[in-house]
Each structure stands twice: as C-alpha cells, then as structure tokens.
C-alpha cells in the first residue's frame, strides 16, 4: 500500500513502520504464549513431574505476571523511556522463554512462566501505544489492523501451533519458538524506536500504593478465576480468602486512583463515552475470544477424544482465515461506518456460536468447519474498528494509560470468561444429567428393554453370569447419559458466548462515529 499522506500531514518514515512492525510481532508473541501451552499441558506436566490441579499453574503463572504488568507499563515506560523499557523486556522475555524449555520442576516452571508473563505483558500495551502515538490518523487503522492480528488471530492459532510443535519436536519447542520472531523484533525496535532520556525522577512521584494494591488485587483475582472451579468456589476457604483480598485490594485501588493527582491509571478516561463503551465492548470481546479459544479445544478433547494435533487442525480454521480478512479491514473502514463493522463482526461471531447449539456425538471436525470459518470472519472484523473508535479523542499523552486500561480489561474479560464457562459447564452438565436420569427409570419399558439388550450383548461377549452382565449394562447406560449431558453442557456454553456477544453489540450501538482513526481527520 502506498504511503501517500493527506494534505498537511507528513509521510510516515520507513523507520516508523519498522518500529510498528517490531512492536506488533512482540504483542503477537505475548498473546500467543497465553494459549500455546493449552494443548501441550499434559506433556509439560509429564516433563516436569507434576499433574492435576498443580499443572494448571503453568498457565496461571503467566497470566498473573501479564495482567499485573500491563497497567504498570505506561508509567515504567516513561521512567526508563519507551525504547529502553520495551527492548529490555523483549530480551528478558526471550531469555525466560528459553529457560522455560529447560525447566525440570514445577516450582522452576511457575517462576519462569511468571517472569515470562511479566516481561511479555509489556509488549501488548506498548505495541498499541506505539501505533496510536507514532502513526498519524490516516495510517492508524493500518497499524490497528496489525494489532488486531495479535488480539484475535494469536489466541485462535495458539493451540494449533502448540499442538503441532509438541507432537513433532517435543514440548520445550513451544518456548524455544519465540527466539525466531524475537531475532527479527529486537533489531527492528533498536533501529525504529526514537531515543528518549530516562525520567528517573518520576520514581519519587510514583503511585506506589496504587501499584501495590493493584498487583495484590489482580494476582488474587486471577488465581480465583483460574482455580475457583477446581476448589468448588466459595466452598473453599482458600478461594474465599483470596476473593476477599482481591475485593479489598482492588476496591482500595480504585479509590486511590480517583483521589491521586498523578494516578498509575487514568480511570477517569472510562468516563469518556467512546473510550468507556469501547472498553466495555473490548472486555466482552475478550470474554468471548478467550472463552471460545478455551471451550472448543475442551469440547474436542472431552466429548470427541481428539488429541492435541487434531485439536490444532480444527482450531486452525478459526485462525488462518483472519490473516486473509484483517488486511482488508482498514480499506473497509474508509468506506463503511466503523461502528457498523464492529456490530456486524460481533453479530457474525455470535451466530457462529449459536451454530453449535445442536451438538451431538457425531458433531466433530467436519461439522465445525463452517462455524469456525464464520467465527474467523466475525473476529477479523471487530478488533481494528473497535480499537479505532475507542481511541477517538485520546491524546498522545493519554495513549499509554488508555492502552494499559484497554488491553488489561480485554485480558481480564478473557480470564473471567474462561472461569465463567468452566463453572457454567459444570452446572449445566449436572442439570442435564439430572434431567436425563429422571426420564431413564428402570420402571419405564424403554429403559428395561435397553438394559435387557445390553445384558444379552455382554453375556454374548464374555460375561458369564446374568447379574454381572446387568451391572455392566447399567454402567453403560450411565456412561451414555454422562456423554449426552456433557455434550449438552458444551452446547449451552456456546449459547452463553453468543449471548455475551449480543450484549457487546448493545455497547457498540451507543458509540459515537470515529472517523479520525479510520482514515479521516480530526
């Protein structure tokens, strides 16, 4: 695309585009590493000698590090300069990534994954900040399209990449793979980002109380969301204590941020119509994005018995079409109201979820092809215009704080979405199991007939006595009920995702038209 600037607007230097490209690669790696371990988790657990609920900390540790650092990034990038802070954290991210591949115990992996998340989380908001601050309005939508690839394509393709690498080369390669794009990203940032002096004096005026409250609150909240369903939520004293800690710390954090003259995060930005509603839409989008990236692999593994490579092949159809669609979104934004694009994308995404309401035992890869491609179309159309509209009226000095809020809340929406789906599935599976059991009574002729058929089958295949065969028949009927309840529970979860996306459409409907970021002028 030719870089022809509108009258009165300077052309964007190649050096700036190189910096933007390097930052987008970093954001892509950071988001990819949230999902890339999902399909490989059983292999990682075997490699480091753990399993069960403890193995989930491989994912949780990364998310805690990431969600804590994102809101802090604007402040720390001003202290140390954006260039120095981003390059340093990129190098550290690559070092910790390689170290994760060498971990031999669970404590080692938890510490390294937390550090990987803490350094990688820096790259998400700073990529957004660089796009908004360094690109003029007429080119911003191009940069935001690149950022959309990191936000929607990376979660979708993560299980595919992780599953293929693990099955082909072993689980450590899912961490080593970061070194390849890192070798491109680091020189791009060194060359493209402008130098700026450090402002170490800001450390004395830092919102350290706010930072401490936020770190404690978000860490506790993330742990509650990840482990709540495992420990039966508020039936566990551990979850109750963490929930109270999160509520108190985050409540105090909000009070401190609204009271301070120089807060860590400008929460008052949420009072602006476009940014507040756009961030709400982004939060709900994160709920559905990360929720669907969690739900579909779970359905394929639990209900269909797919292995990690097969799951990755199915998930690829949610990711790969986005690479074709997203580059054309900036062009569409010049011709179509961005609000319409966001609303249409959310509607298509919602429809793709409702297409999975009629799951059954034979609903697997072939049947998921059309819903997956539909989902890819919807996701590709949403992020770029939503980011552009939300940032209308945000000045370059506010871009860093706005970026931290916008991206943190999308990730938080994803964490809440995943936790909500886990709990909702458990409750709905129990409900459907109860309802089916109520209809499958031994007093009913159909049930007795089916048990008799199975009893004869087991006696004809090696079970010598009638009582033993009847026992096996009853177990088989119970397993059938459990399988049906499981599938129906997943269908209900897809309905939940579709409903959340319709709610996001309501927030988008109240946005003001944003032409500045979409290709017009202020």
QUICORDA-V163252 format. One line per field, one symbol per residue. ss: DSSP state (@ for helix, = for strand, . for the rest). A space follows every 50 residues. Layout:
ss=???
This chain:
ss=.............@@@@@@@@@@@@@@@@@@@@@@.....@@@@@@@@.. .@@@@@@@@@@@@@@@@@@@@@@@@@@@@@.@@@@@@@@@@@@@@@@@@@ .....@@@@@@@@@@@@@@@@@@@@@@@@@@@@@..@@@@@@@@@@@@@@ @@@@@@@@@@@@@@@@@@@...@@@@.@@@@@@@@@@@@@@@.......@ @@@....@@@@@@@@@@@@@@@@@@@@.....@@@.@@@@@@@@@@@@@@ @@@@@@@@@.......@@@@@.@@@@@@@@@@@@@@@@@@@@@@@@@@@@ @@.....@@@@@@@@@@@@@@@@@@@@@@@@@@@@..@@@@@@@@@@@@@ @@@@..........@@@@@@@@@@@@@@@@@@@@@@@@@@........@@ @@@@@@@@@@@@@@@@@@@@@@@@@@@@@@@@@@@@@@@.....@@@@@@ @@@@@@@@@@.....@@@@@@@@@@@@@@@@@@@@@@@@@@@@@@@@@@@ @@@@@@@@@.............
